[in-house]
Amino acid sequence: MVNHCNNNHRGFYEWIVQRVTAILIGCYAVFLLSYLLLHQPLNYATWRDLFSCLWIKITSVIVLMAILWHAWIGLWTVFTDYVKCGVLRLILEILVILALASYLIWCVDALYG
Amino acid sequence: MTFPPMAIVSILHRISGVLLFLLLPFALYLLHHSLSSQDSFDQLQHQLHSPMMKLLSWILISSVAFHFFAGLRHMVMDCGIGESLKVARFTAFFVIFLAAIAIVLAGVWLW
């Protein structure tokens, strides 16, 4: 009861984040698919040139962060619905957060390494 | 017992979402190795001919396609469009239809 109001706000916040991130990811997916279809067969030089552009790097990292945030909200919902054991749910949530954080570093490494 | 198409789209939206999370390392692997060098790009292209890599790619593309169309439908309904039972049933069938086409096309392209 204590955090009743606060929790309601959190629900709305997550609802809106899930939609904003979905739109970002969807636009990026359409862009990437169109690019790949327009550059068939893909060669290394074209592909490297695309990702050497600063704007594409920025967009890619931001979209990856959107994916991680979106995945977190989605998986949190799925765990809350299907995993009834609190300890197991906590362990799963921690594992997901660790995985998502490492994916961000992996992505930055792939783009800037 | 038969499930209405809306329930099928809803559960597949969740399943494809979980699959996408599980396949994120695969997608990052593709990004990483396709960008490292000409050699690793060529190597990756070669690797992608193996049945295992084709299957993973196909599951990835299929999940993206389904999650994309189901997500679009979800957001259109958030705007208050197509919320009646009749229209919702039709759009649910339509999502399954569009995703099926994308999944078959991806399969044809891969094999």
Backbone of each chain as ProteinMPNN parsed JSONL, in Angstrom:
{"seq_chain_A": "MVNHCNNNHRGFYEWIVQRVTAILIGCYAVFLLSYLLLHQPLNYATWRDLFSCLWIKITSVIVLMAILWHAWIGLWTVFTDYVKCGVLRLILEILVILALASYLIWCVDALYG", "coords_chain_A": {"N_chain_A": [[0.824, -1.209, 0.0], [2.037, 1.176, 0.638], [3.649, 2.234, -1.439], [1.807, 2.745, -3.418], [0.857, 4.793, -5.251], [3.235, 5.573, -6.483], [3.957, 3.136, -7.718], [1.959, 2.917, -9.649], [2.645, 5.016, -11.318], [5.085, 4.098, -12.22], [4.287, 1.938, -13.772], [3.008, 3.193, -15.924], [5.126, 4.654, -16.949], [6.852, 2.576, -17.801], [5.225, 1.455, -19.723], [5.139, 3.475, -21.669], [7.864, 3.719, -22.296], [8.31, 1.212, -23.426], [6.916, 1.444, -25.822], [8.09, 3.67, -27.124], [10.756, 2.778, -27.408], [10.204, 0.582, -29.018], [9.371, 1.784, -31.428], [11.734, 3.1, -32.22], [13.477, 0.856, -32.57], [12.067, -0.544, -34.515], [12.125, 1.258, -36.73], [14.888, 1.317, -37.2], [15.315, -1.355, -37.886], [13.847, -1.556, -40.263], [15.3, 0.244, -41.83], [17.849, -1.052, -41.884], [17.197, -3.48, -43.115], [16.308, -2.556, -45.643], [18.679, -1.416, -46.564], [20.338, -3.674, -46.723], [18.964, -5.156, -48.657], [19.204, -3.47, -50.848], [21.884, -3.554, -51.358], [22.747, -6.025, -52.364], [24.798, -8.582, -53.887], [26.188, -8.425, -50.64], [29.253, -6.767, -49.98], [32.417, -6.632, -48.171], [33.636, -4.042, -48.067], [31.54, -2.16, -48.574], [29.851, -2.694, -46.422], [31.556, -2.165, -44.213], [32.036, 0.544, -44.673], [29.492, 1.618, -44.247], [29.209, 1.261, -41.452], [31.325, 2.775, -40.593], [30.611, 5.305, -40.59], [29.925, 8.047, -38.535], [27.329, 8.795, -37.678], [25.845, 6.518, -38.075], [27.079, 4.829, -36.278], [26.456, 6.093, -33.835], [23.626, 5.968, -33.948], [23.31, 3.173, -34.029], [24.342, 2.326, -31.529], [22.599, 3.657, -29.808], [20.157, 2.496, -30.592], [20.718, -0.128, -29.873], [20.799, 0.198, -27.095], [18.136, 0.843, -26.741], [17.016, -1.61, -27.482], [17.965, -3.232, -25.386], [16.727, -2.092, -23.155], [14.035, -2.404, -23.846], [13.963, -5.201, -24.007], [14.475, -5.808, -21.352], [12.152, -4.809, -20.006], [10.219, -6.39, -21.261], [11.056, -9.037, -20.61], [10.987, -8.901, -17.844], [8.222, -8.671, -17.461], [7.396, -11.159, -18.509], [8.723, -12.94, -16.73], [7.496, -12.168, -14.328], [4.905, -13.017, -14.828], [5.123, -15.821, -15.245], [7.076, -17.041, -13.599], [6.796, -18.123, -10.505], [8.197, -18.461, -8.162], [9.898, -16.466, -5.969], [12.687, -16.249, -5.377], [13.939, -17.594, -7.476], [13.049, -15.963, -9.55], [14.328, -13.578, -8.964], [17.003, -14.379, -9.309], [16.971, -14.985, -12.054], [16.386, -12.437, -13.071], [18.663, -11.006, -12.304], [20.612, -12.373, -13.803], [19.728, -11.73, -16.383], [20.08, -8.944, -16.43], [22.878, -8.792, -16.159], [23.625, -10.098, -18.529], [22.5, -8.356, -20.474], [23.925, -5.987, -19.945], [26.491, -6.802, -20.644], [26.123, -7.222, -23.355], [25.87, -4.65, -24.326], [28.457, -3.653, -24.014], [29.781, -5.425, -25.699], [28.654, -4.713, -28.176], [29.567, -2.049, -28.467], [32.271, -2.584, -28.556], [32.364, -4.075, -30.939], [31.722, -2.124, -32.793], [33.601, -0.101, -32.375], [35.979, -1.359, -31.934]], "CA_chain_A": [[0.0, 0.0, 0.0], [2.855, 2.374, 0.847], [4.114, 2.828, -2.687], [0.741, 2.529, -4.387], [0.882, 5.835, -6.281], [4.514, 5.457, -7.147], [3.908, 1.968, -8.589], [1.105, 3.234, -10.793], [3.434, 5.855, -12.214], [6.093, 3.235, -12.831], [3.614, 1.155, -14.804], [2.792, 4.05, -17.089], [6.468, 4.964, -17.452], [7.334, 1.422, -18.551], [4.335, 1.321, -20.89], [5.547, 4.443, -22.688], [9.23, 3.351, -22.719], [8.202, 0.038, -24.298], [6.451, 1.876, -27.143], [9.091, 4.551, -27.754], [11.874, 1.939, -27.845], [9.716, -0.255, -30.128], [9.373, 2.587, -32.657], [13.147, 3.267, -32.6], [14.018, -0.417, -33.055], [11.36, -0.859, -35.755], [12.66, 2.113, -37.804], [16.254, 0.856, -37.484], [15.201, -2.652, -38.555], [13.404, -1.297, -41.641], [16.451, 0.852, -42.502], [18.895, -2.058, -42.103], [16.694, -4.434, -44.106], [16.332, -1.902, -46.957], [20.086, -1.273, -46.951], [20.846, -4.994, -47.11], [18.319, -5.555, -49.916], [19.7, -2.609, -51.927], [23.312, -3.797, -51.582], [23.004, -7.456, -52.58], [25.367, -9.265, -52.727], [26.921, -7.491, -49.772], [30.694, -7.007, -49.807], [32.961, -6.112, -46.916], [33.91, -2.607, -48.142], [30.269, -1.443, -48.428], [29.371, -2.94, -45.055], [32.435, -1.44, -43.305], [31.808, 1.978, -44.896], [28.24, 1.994, -43.566], [29.41, 1.343, -40.005], [32.395, 3.702, -40.218], [29.947, 6.611, -40.502], [29.673, 8.359, -37.123], [25.898, 8.819, -37.382], [25.369, 5.135, -37.993], [27.577, 4.289, -35.001], [25.63, 6.664, -32.758], [22.288, 5.378, -34.057], [23.365, 1.75, -33.684], [24.507, 2.152, -30.08], [21.348, 4.09, -29.164], [19.137, 1.476, -30.846], [21.018, -1.294, -29.033], [20.34, 0.505, -25.733], [16.667, 0.714, -26.787], [16.72, -3.05, -27.485], [18.223, -3.768, -24.05], [15.682, -1.579, -22.268], [12.814, -3.069, -24.308], [14.079, -6.611, -23.599], [14.361, -5.868, -19.895], [10.741, -4.658, -19.626], [9.512, -7.576, -21.763], [11.402, -10.234, -19.834], [10.463, -8.686, -16.487], [6.798, -9.008, -17.543], [7.284, -12.614, -18.692], [9.111, -13.586, -15.461], [6.471, -11.889, -13.319], [3.721, -13.818, -15.149], [5.289, -17.279, -15.279], [7.96, -17.591, -12.56], [6.116, -17.776, -9.259], [9.156, -18.511, -7.052], [10.567, -15.164, -5.882], [14.152, -16.37, -5.406], [14.294, -17.939, -8.86], [12.783, -14.787, -10.376], [15.413, -12.626, -8.694], [18.215, -14.903, -9.954], [16.796, -14.79, -13.503], [16.478, -11.0, -13.363], [20.072, -10.602, -12.194], [21.308, -12.926, -14.958], [19.337, -10.961, -17.569], [20.739, -7.629, -16.367], [24.297, -9.002, -16.462], [23.73, -10.409, -19.965], [22.202, -7.145, -21.249], [25.041, -5.044, -19.782], [27.641, -7.268, -21.426], [25.813, -7.035, -24.78], [26.153, -3.25, -24.663], [29.914, -3.54, -24.169], [30.093, -6.202, -26.898], [28.263, -3.917, -29.336], [30.5, -0.917, -28.572], [33.542, -3.174, -28.978], [32.249, -4.456, -32.345], [31.661, -0.916, -33.629], [34.766, 0.759, -32.189], [37.178, -2.166, -31.679]], "C_chain_A": [[0.861, 1.264, 0.0], [3.199, 3.06, -0.472], [3.073, 2.778, -3.806], [0.803, 3.51, -5.554], [2.116, 5.715, -7.158], [4.511, 4.299, -8.147], [3.06, 2.212, -9.827], [1.866, 4.059, -11.819], [4.464, 5.029, -12.948], [5.493, 2.427, -13.98], [3.433, 1.963, -16.074], [4.114, 4.372, -17.772], [6.989, 3.808, -18.313], [6.523, 1.199, -19.826], [4.825, 2.241, -22.019], [6.965, 4.128, -23.198], [9.171, 2.188, -23.712], [7.781, 0.434, -25.707], [7.46, 2.764, -27.864], [10.276, 3.713, -28.257], [11.452, 1.064, -29.026], [9.775, 0.507, -31.451], [10.817, 2.785, -33.154], [13.706, 1.995, -33.236], [13.389, -0.778, -34.402], [11.903, -0.058, -36.929], [14.057, 1.635, -38.205], [16.212, -0.463, -38.265], [14.799, -2.462, -40.014], [14.558, -0.7, -42.458], [17.493, -0.209, -42.859], [18.469, -3.071, -43.17], [16.744, -3.826, -45.508], [17.768, -1.787, -47.459], [20.633, -2.605, -47.469], [20.256, -5.437, -48.453], [18.858, -4.753, -51.094], [21.164, -2.897, -52.263], [23.633, -5.279, -51.704], [23.81, -7.661, -53.855], [26.27, -8.314, -51.943], [28.418, -7.809, -49.791], [31.213, -6.253, -48.591], [33.121, -4.592, -46.938], [32.642, -1.775, -47.923], [29.791, -1.5, -46.988], [30.203, -2.162, -44.04], [32.21, 0.073, -43.43], [30.544, 2.452, -44.186], [28.496, 2.217, -42.078], [30.601, 2.202, -39.604], [31.836, 5.121, -40.117], [29.529, 6.875, -39.048], [28.193, 8.288, -36.768], [25.324, 7.421, -37.248], [25.836, 4.498, -36.681], [26.711, 4.773, -33.844], [24.251, 6.019, -32.755], [22.299, 3.915, -33.598], [23.482, 1.542, -32.181], [23.224, 2.558, -29.352], [20.25, 3.05, -29.369], [19.435, 0.223, -30.03], [20.564, -1.046, -27.591], [18.812, 0.409, -25.661], [16.267, -0.756, -26.739], [16.881, -3.624, -26.076], [17.132, -3.345, -23.064], [14.352, -2.286, -22.551], [12.811, -4.535, -23.842], [13.9, -6.747, -22.098], [12.893, -5.778, -19.464], [9.941, -5.897, -20.046], [9.782, -8.802, -20.913], [10.917, -10.119, -18.401], [8.985, -9.091, -16.442], [6.605, -10.523, -17.635], [7.638, -13.344, -17.39], [8.027, -13.396, -14.413], [5.23, -12.76, -13.544], [3.923, -15.318, -14.938], [6.161, -17.858, -14.172], [7.414, -17.161, -11.2], [7.063, -17.749, -8.061], [10.012, -17.248, -7.046], [12.081, -15.227, -6.006], [14.62, -16.654, -6.833], [14.137, -16.734, -9.777], [13.913, -13.754, -10.209], [16.7, -13.07, -9.396], [18.138, -14.67, -11.47], [16.969, -13.323, -13.882], [17.92, -10.508, -13.308], [20.862, -11.1, -13.405], [21.001, -12.13, -16.225], [20.038, -9.606, -17.583], [22.229, -7.757, -16.7], [24.499, -9.26, -17.954], [23.546, -9.139, -20.785], [23.346, -6.137, -21.16], [26.232, -5.488, -20.619], [27.391, -7.119, -22.922], [26.116, -5.604, -25.22], [27.652, -3.071, -24.917], [30.366, -4.262, -25.438], [29.813, -5.385, -28.162], [29.222, -2.744, -29.554], [31.852, -1.425, -29.075], [33.507, -3.535, -30.472], [32.306, -3.227, -33.25], [32.935, -0.08, -33.539], [36.072, -0.021, -32.039], [38.095, -2.265, -32.898]], "O_chain_A": [[0.475, 2.29, -0.56], [3.068, 4.276, -0.617], [3.416, 2.768, -4.988], [0.802, 3.099, -6.715], [2.048, 5.751, -8.387], [4.991, 4.439, -9.272], [3.403, 1.766, -10.922], [1.751, 3.839, -13.025], [4.699, 5.222, -14.141], [6.118, 2.257, -15.026], [3.679, 1.468, -17.174], [4.216, 4.367, -18.999], [7.502, 4.025, -19.411], [7.059, 0.81, -20.864], [4.911, 1.828, -23.175], [7.236, 4.256, -24.393], [9.889, 2.179, -24.713], [8.233, -0.168, -26.682], [7.661, 2.629, -29.071], [10.744, 3.903, -29.38], [12.248, 0.828, -29.935], [10.178, -0.047, -32.473], [11.093, 2.656, -34.347], [14.327, 2.041, -34.298], [14.07, -1.252, -35.312], [12.123, -0.612, -38.006], [14.377, 1.555, -39.391], [16.99, -0.657, -39.199], [15.338, -3.124, -40.901], [14.776, -1.072, -43.611], [17.966, -0.263, -43.994], [19.269, -3.47, -44.017], [17.168, -4.487, -46.456], [18.043, -2.03, -48.634], [21.297, -2.662, -48.504], [20.954, -6.02, -49.283], [18.963, -5.271, -52.206], [21.635, -2.525, -53.338], [24.662, -5.74, -51.211], [23.543, -6.976, -54.843], [27.009, -7.513, -52.515], [28.814, -8.965, -49.64], [30.551, -5.364, -48.055], [32.79, -3.918, -45.962], [32.663, -0.798, -47.174], [29.381, -0.493, -46.41], [29.653, -1.565, -43.114], [32.194, 0.791, -42.43], [30.514, 3.535, -43.602], [28.067, 3.22, -41.508], [30.875, 2.356, -38.414], [32.506, 6.027, -39.621], [28.873, 6.048, -38.416], [27.828, 7.79, -35.703], [24.443, 7.167, -36.428], [25.103, 3.734, -36.052], [26.289, 3.992, -32.991], [23.76, 5.58, -31.715], [21.408, 3.478, -32.871], [22.804, 0.684, -31.616], [22.807, 1.896, -28.401], [19.496, 2.75, -28.443], [18.51, -0.427, -29.543], [20.019, -1.938, -26.94], [18.257, -0.044, -24.659], [15.311, -1.123, -26.055], [16.045, -4.405, -25.62], [16.677, -4.143, -22.245], [13.644, -2.707, -21.635], [11.802, -5.041, -23.351], [13.256, -7.682, -21.623], [12.439, -6.579, -18.647], [9.099, -6.39, -19.296], [8.858, -9.524, -20.538], [10.486, -11.106, -17.804], [8.547, -9.765, -15.51], [5.768, -11.099, -16.938], [6.929, -14.268, -16.99], [7.674, -14.332, -13.695], [4.582, -13.188, -12.59], [3.004, -16.012, -14.503], [6.019, -19.031, -13.829], [7.546, -16.006, -10.795], [6.776, -17.096, -7.058], [10.757, -16.987, -7.991], [12.695, -14.377, -6.652], [15.565, -16.041, -7.329], [14.961, -16.498, -10.66], [14.379, -13.151, -11.176], [17.401, -12.257, -9.998], [19.103, -14.221, -12.09], [17.613, -13.001, -14.881], [18.351, -9.708, -14.138], [21.673, -10.367, -13.971], [21.888, -11.882, -17.042], [20.532, -9.169, -18.622], [22.779, -6.934, -17.432], [25.418, -8.719, -18.569], [24.335, -8.865, -21.689], [23.704, -5.507, -22.155], [26.908, -4.662, -21.232], [28.334, -6.912, -23.686], [26.562, -5.373, -26.344], [28.065, -2.434, -25.886], [31.23, -3.77, -26.165], [30.618, -5.362, -29.093], [29.639, -2.476, -30.68], [32.497, -0.787, -29.908], [34.489, -3.331, -31.186], [32.871, -3.28, -34.342], [33.314, 0.577, -34.509], [37.151, 0.572, -32.02], [39.141, -2.91, -32.833]]}, "seq_chain_B": "MTFPPMAIVSILHRISGVLLFLLLPFALYLLHHSLSSQDSFDQLQHQLHSPMMKLLSWILISSVAFHFFAGLRHMVMDCGIGESLKVARFTAFFVIFLAAIAIVLAGVWLW", "coords_chain_B": {"N_chain_B": [[-10.161, -27.87, -27.6], [-10.082, -24.717, -29.054], [-7.947, -21.965, -29.769], [-8.538, -18.462, -29.927], [-7.486, -16.333, -32.685], [-6.362, -13.949, -31.704], [-5.329, -14.625, -29.204], [-3.393, -16.411, -29.961], [-1.64, -14.776, -31.436], [-0.844, -13.107, -29.364], [0.518, -14.859, -27.562], [2.528, -15.796, -29.247], [3.844, -13.432, -29.731], [5.073, -13.005, -27.3], [6.668, -15.345, -27.141], [8.311, -15.004, -29.405], [9.616, -12.716, -28.611], [11.108, -13.573, -26.358], [12.737, -15.416, -27.682], [14.148, -13.623, -29.308], [15.628, -12.249, -27.393], [17.23, -14.383, -26.51], [18.643, -14.819, -28.84], [20.147, -12.569, -29.177], [22.993, -12.615, -28.562], [23.858, -14.068, -30.794], [23.192, -12.319, -32.911], [24.879, -10.19, -32.26], [27.295, -11.46, -32.503], [27.349, -11.871, -35.276], [27.422, -9.179, -36.132], [29.845, -8.323, -34.966], [31.809, -10.084, -36.136], [31.41, -9.605, -38.839], [32.332, -7.098, -39.158], [34.973, -6.934, -38.248], [37.28, -7.586, -39.965], [38.325, -7.985, -43.43], [39.011, -10.674, -43.778], [37.666, -11.967, -41.624], [35.093, -11.347, -42.312], [34.794, -12.778, -44.738], [35.162, -15.334, -43.724], [32.949, -15.528, -42.039], [30.873, -15.436, -43.91], [31.31, -17.868, -45.106], [30.895, -19.581, -42.922], [28.177, -19.169, -42.566], [26.979, -20.872, -44.302], [26.658, -23.279, -43.099], [24.364, -25.744, -41.772], [23.495, -25.315, -39.102], [24.013, -22.564, -38.59], [22.395, -21.472, -40.542], [19.902, -22.264, -39.63], [19.785, -20.894, -37.159], [19.896, -18.237, -38.135], [17.528, -18.212, -39.552], [15.593, -18.571, -37.526], [16.101, -16.222, -36.136], [15.457, -14.183, -38.069], [12.766, -14.848, -38.534], [11.643, -14.483, -35.969], [12.096, -11.735, -35.617], [10.473, -10.745, -37.695], [7.866, -11.649, -36.964], [7.587, -10.483, -34.392], [7.788, -7.805, -35.05], [5.499, -7.29, -36.753], [3.407, -8.054, -35.015], [3.881, -6.271, -32.966], [3.419, -3.816, -34.241], [0.659, -4.062, -34.7], [-0.213, -4.135, -32.068], [0.437, -1.524, -31.229], [-1.102, 0.029, -32.924], [-3.595, -0.69, -31.993], [-3.376, 0.371, -29.44], [-3.784, 3.004, -30.03], [-6.435, 3.054, -30.216], [-7.543, 2.045, -32.471], [-9.181, -0.457, -34.31], [-10.143, -2.097, -32.214], [-12.442, -3.524, -31.828], [-14.081, -6.734, -31.565], [-14.439, -8.097, -33.981], [-12.775, -6.766, -35.868], [-10.324, -6.985, -34.539], [-9.937, -9.724, -34.593], [-9.622, -10.112, -37.332], [-7.27, -8.53, -37.845], [-5.463, -9.952, -36.318], [-5.322, -12.399, -37.676], [-4.258, -11.343, -39.99], [-1.721, -10.452, -39.173], [-0.535, -12.932, -38.594], [-0.573, -13.978, -41.163], [1.051, -12.125, -42.671], [3.494, -12.424, -41.281], [3.958, -15.115, -41.764], [4.412, -15.125, -44.533], [6.804, -13.607, -44.613], [8.458, -15.314, -43.147], [8.527, -17.613, -44.731], [9.659, -16.538, -47.085], [12.171, -15.775, -46.07], [13.17, -18.291, -45.465], [13.312, -19.426, -48.041], [15.208, -17.735, -49.145], [17.421, -18.345, -47.571], [17.887, -21.104, -47.986]], "CA_chain_B": [[-10.281, -26.423, -27.358], [-9.331, -23.91, -30.016], [-7.627, -20.628, -29.291], [-8.814, -17.402, -30.899], [-6.237, -15.843, -33.281], [-5.77, -12.889, -30.879], [-4.545, -15.276, -28.154], [-2.217, -17.017, -30.61], [-0.715, -13.667, -31.726], [-0.334, -12.626, -28.087], [1.528, -15.778, -27.007], [3.672, -15.826, -30.169], [4.557, -12.17, -29.527], [5.933, -13.259, -26.139], [7.678, -16.368, -27.461], [9.305, -14.425, -30.319], [10.393, -11.767, -27.815], [12.087, -14.339, -25.58], [13.708, -15.931, -28.66], [15.001, -12.516, -29.731], [16.59, -12.034, -26.309], [18.188, -15.488, -26.527], [19.455, -14.747, -30.056], [20.947, -11.33, -29.199], [24.42, -12.904, -28.731], [24.079, -14.48, -32.187], [23.164, -11.104, -33.73], [26.096, -9.423, -31.968], [28.376, -12.239, -33.103], [27.325, -11.542, -36.711], [27.876, -7.795, -36.281], [31.258, -8.272, -34.602], [32.674, -10.762, -37.102], [31.27, -9.045, -40.186], [33.0, -5.79, -39.22], [36.374, -6.966, -37.787], [38.241, -7.493, -41.069], [37.918, -8.68, -44.658], [39.145, -12.114, -43.532], [36.616, -12.504, -40.758], [33.86, -11.211, -43.102], [34.759, -13.943, -45.643], [34.997, -16.515, -42.873], [31.562, -15.535, -41.573], [30.044, -15.809, -45.065], [31.5, -19.311, -45.26], [30.215, -20.205, -41.768], [26.719, -19.042, -42.691], [26.469, -21.953, -45.145], [26.4, -24.484, -42.304], [22.932, -25.875, -41.419], [23.237, -24.744, -37.78], [23.986, -21.107, -38.724], [21.201, -21.149, -41.333], [18.738, -22.426, -38.749], [19.789, -19.763, -36.216], [19.531, -17.034, -38.886], [16.116, -18.301, -39.908], [14.822, -18.307, -36.3], [16.275, -14.795, -35.842], [14.663, -13.392, -39.025], [11.35, -15.157, -38.286], [11.23, -13.835, -34.719], [12.043, -10.292, -35.879], [9.302, -10.467, -38.537], [6.625, -11.796, -36.203], [7.551, -9.499, -33.31], [7.567, -6.511, -35.702], [4.097, -7.141, -37.174], [2.541, -8.117, -33.832], [4.095, -5.013, -32.235], [2.687, -2.771, -34.974], [-0.774, -4.254, -34.42], [-0.412, -3.748, -30.669], [0.487, -0.063, -31.084], [-2.286, 0.571, -33.612], [-4.727, -0.884, -31.073], [-3.185, 1.345, -28.355], [-4.364, 4.273, -30.497], [-7.884, 2.911, -30.223], [-8.009, 1.592, -33.789], [-9.316, -1.901, -34.479], [-10.292, -2.775, -30.931], [-13.646, -4.362, -31.781], [-13.775, -8.158, -31.663], [-14.398, -8.516, -35.384], [-11.566, -6.217, -36.501], [-9.156, -7.543, -33.841], [-9.771, -11.087, -35.115], [-9.09, -9.981, -38.697], [-5.881, -8.06, -37.834], [-4.637, -11.03, -35.77], [-5.088, -13.287, -38.818], [-3.419, -10.617, -40.944], [-0.357, -10.494, -38.622], [-0.037, -14.299, -38.806], [-0.398, -14.109, -42.611], [2.238, -11.353, -43.074], [4.686, -13.045, -40.699], [4.172, -16.39, -42.461], [5.042, -14.803, -45.816], [8.187, -13.199, -44.34], [9.203, -16.48, -42.677], [8.748, -18.478, -45.895], [10.62, -15.847, -47.951], [13.488, -15.88, -45.431], [13.584, -19.684, -45.641], [13.678, -19.603, -49.454], [16.448, -16.988, -49.353], [18.525, -19.005, -46.867], [18.194, -22.461, -48.458]], "C_chain_B": [[-9.452, -25.654, -28.375], [-9.122, -22.507, -29.453], [-8.0, -19.597, -30.354], [-7.486, -16.848, -31.437], [-5.554, -14.769, -32.445], [-4.878, -13.486, -29.795], [-3.272, -15.874, -28.743], [-1.175, -15.934, -30.902], [-0.061, -13.197, -30.436], [0.769, -13.54, -27.539], [2.747, -15.854, -27.919], [4.505, -14.543, -30.064], [5.544, -12.344, -28.357], [7.048, -14.241, -26.472], [8.75, -15.78, -28.381], [10.185, -13.415, -29.58], [11.477, -12.463, -27.006], [13.162, -14.906, -26.512], [14.678, -14.833, -29.095], [16.044, -12.199, -28.661], [17.673, -13.112, -26.35], [19.118, -15.41, -27.735], [20.273, -13.455, -30.168], [22.453, -11.615, -29.321], [24.755, -13.318, -30.169], [24.133, -13.256, -33.106], [24.435, -10.274, -33.519], [27.33, -10.122, -32.528], [28.484, -11.91, -34.594], [27.883, -10.138, -36.944], [29.387, -7.703, -36.07], [32.147, -8.862, -35.707], [32.542, -10.22, -38.514], [32.043, -7.734, -40.299], [34.497, -5.844, -38.887], [37.386, -6.764, -38.917], [37.665, -8.199, -42.29], [37.941, -10.198, -44.446], [37.995, -12.673, -42.716], [35.249, -12.372, -41.43], [33.7, -12.427, -44.026], [34.49, -15.231, -44.875], [33.543, -16.666, -42.426], [30.627, -15.964, -42.706], [30.111, -17.311, -45.3], [30.731, -20.066, -44.174], [28.7, -20.232, -41.945], [26.118, -20.099, -43.618], [26.159, -23.209, -44.35], [24.935, -24.517, -41.866], [22.58, -25.206, -40.095], [23.094, -23.22, -37.862], [22.761, -20.671, -39.528], [19.952, -21.216, -40.468], [18.636, -21.252, -37.769], [19.355, -18.472, -36.917], [18.039, -17.025, -39.193], [15.216, -18.024, -38.694], [14.899, -16.811, -35.96], [15.383, -13.942, -36.752], [13.161, -13.594, -38.768], [10.834, -14.444, -37.038], [11.112, -12.329, -34.899], [10.761, -9.969, -36.647], [8.015, -10.55, -37.715], [6.48, -10.716, -35.136], [7.245, -8.105, -33.855], [6.082, -6.315, -36.051], [3.142, -7.16, -35.97], [2.658, -6.824, -33.014], [3.369, -3.856, -32.893], [1.198, -2.842, -34.666], [-1.106, -3.773, -32.997], [-0.493, -2.22, -30.531], [-0.668, 0.619, -31.805], [-3.501, 0.457, -32.691], [-4.621, 0.041, -29.856], [-3.798, 2.69, -28.715], [-5.879, 4.189, -30.599], [-8.459, 2.464, -31.558], [-8.081, 0.062, -33.805], [-9.469, -2.672, -33.189], [-11.545, -3.658, -30.851], [-13.266, -5.812, -32.069], [-13.555, -8.587, -33.112], [-13.105, -8.065, -36.06], [-10.309, -6.819, -35.874], [-8.869, -8.957, -34.347], [-9.136, -11.041, -36.507], [-7.605, -9.567, -38.667], [-4.948, -9.136, -37.255], [-4.306, -12.044, -36.87], [-4.098, -12.651, -39.793], [-1.953, -10.629, -40.491], [0.26, -11.874, -38.867], [0.286, -14.509, -40.292], [0.879, -13.406, -43.075], [3.522, -12.003, -42.561], [4.994, -14.35, -41.424], [4.852, -16.153, -43.805], [6.519, -14.463, -45.609], [9.047, -14.403, -43.946], [9.515, -17.431, -43.841], [9.785, -17.848, -46.83], [12.039, -15.955, -47.385], [14.04, -17.293, -45.604], [14.047, -19.95, -47.066], [15.026, -18.937, -49.73], [17.647, -17.719, -48.743], [18.891, -20.362, -47.47], [18.138, -22.597, -49.981]], "O_chain_B": [[-8.259, -25.912, -28.536], [-9.979, -21.946, -28.77], [-7.801, -19.832, -31.546], [-6.474, -16.883, -30.737], [-4.328, -14.663, -32.451], [-3.814, -12.948, -29.49], [-2.212, -15.851, -28.117], [0.016, -16.127, -30.656], [1.137, -12.918, -30.411], [1.82, -13.066, -27.108], [3.875, -15.964, -27.437], [5.717, -14.562, -30.279], [6.687, -11.892, -28.419], [8.212, -14.017, -26.14], [9.942, -16.014, -28.183], [11.368, -13.278, -29.893], [12.621, -12.011, -26.966], [14.348, -14.885, -26.184], [15.877, -15.075, -29.237], [17.2, -11.916, -28.975], [18.864, -12.82, -26.242], [20.255, -15.879, -27.671], [21.006, -13.267, -31.139], [23.135, -10.943, -30.094], [25.809, -12.96, -30.694], [25.003, -13.159, -33.971], [24.995, -9.727, -34.468], [28.282, -9.478, -32.967], [29.581, -11.697, -35.109], [28.707, -9.928, -37.834], [30.111, -7.101, -36.864], [33.103, -8.229, -36.154], [33.468, -10.358, -39.314], [32.375, -7.303, -41.403], [35.226, -4.904, -39.206], [38.244, -5.884, -38.841], [36.664, -8.91, -42.205], [37.032, -10.913, -44.867], [37.418, -13.707, -43.054], [34.348, -13.169, -41.17], [32.628, -13.029, -44.097], [33.715, -16.088, -45.299], [32.982, -17.761, -42.431], [29.706, -16.753, -42.495], [29.115, -17.946, -45.645], [30.024, -21.037, -44.444], [28.027, -21.178, -41.537], [24.897, -20.217, -43.716], [25.481, -24.109, -44.847], [24.329, -23.474, -41.62], [21.515, -24.604, -39.96], [22.173, -22.648, -37.279], [22.16, -19.635, -39.242], [19.068, -20.363, -40.549], [17.561, -20.687, -37.568], [18.556, -17.705, -36.38], [17.374, -15.992, -39.109], [14.205, -17.332, -38.811], [13.907, -16.207, -35.553], [14.644, -13.083, -36.272], [12.386, -12.638, -38.783], [9.742, -13.876, -37.038], [10.168, -11.709, -34.41], [10.044, -9.031, -36.296], [7.18, -9.646, -37.758], [5.418, -10.113, -34.981], [6.541, -7.32, -33.219], [5.483, -5.302, -35.69], [2.19, -6.382, -35.913], [1.678, -6.344, -32.445], [2.778, -3.015, -32.216], [0.555, -1.825, -34.404], [-2.117, -3.112, -32.758], [-1.352, -1.688, -29.829], [-1.158, 1.657, -31.361], [-4.325, 1.368, -32.611], [-5.638, 0.452, -29.299], [-4.268, 3.426, -27.847], [-6.531, 5.144, -31.02], [-9.671, 2.489, -31.772], [-7.153, -0.619, -33.368], [-8.974, -3.793, -33.078], [-11.691, -4.446, -29.917], [-12.264, -6.085, -32.729], [-12.625, -9.33, -33.427], [-12.428, -8.848, -36.726], [-9.346, -7.129, -36.575], [-7.712, -9.344, -34.512], [-8.237, -11.821, -36.82], [-6.779, -10.16, -39.361], [-3.785, -9.227, -37.648], [-3.166, -12.493, -36.988], [-3.224, -13.32, -40.344], [-1.049, -10.794, -41.31], [1.411, -11.987, -39.288], [1.288, -15.137, -40.635], [1.695, -13.997, -43.781], [4.507, -12.123, -43.291], [6.159, -14.661, -41.673], [5.763, -16.891, -44.18], [7.383, -14.961, -46.331], [10.205, -14.51, -44.349], [10.613, -17.981, -43.93], [10.685, -18.535, -47.312], [12.991, -16.197, -48.127], [15.23, -17.473, -45.86], [15.056, -20.622, -47.279], [15.871, -19.481, -50.442], [18.741, -17.72, -49.308], [20.063, -20.741, -47.474], [18.375, -23.682, -50.513]]}, "name": "protein", "num_of_chains": 2, "seq": "MVNHCNNNHRGFYEWIVQRVTAILIGCYAVFLLSYLLLHQPLNYATWRDLFSCLWIKITSVIVLMAILWHAWIGLWTVFTDYVKCGVLRLILEILVILALASYLIWCVDALYGMTFPPMAIVSILHRISGVLLFLLLPFALYLLHHSLSSQDSFDQLQHQLHSPMMKLLSWILISSVAFHFFAGLRHMVMDCGIGESLKVARFTAFFVIFLAAIAIVLAGVWLW"}
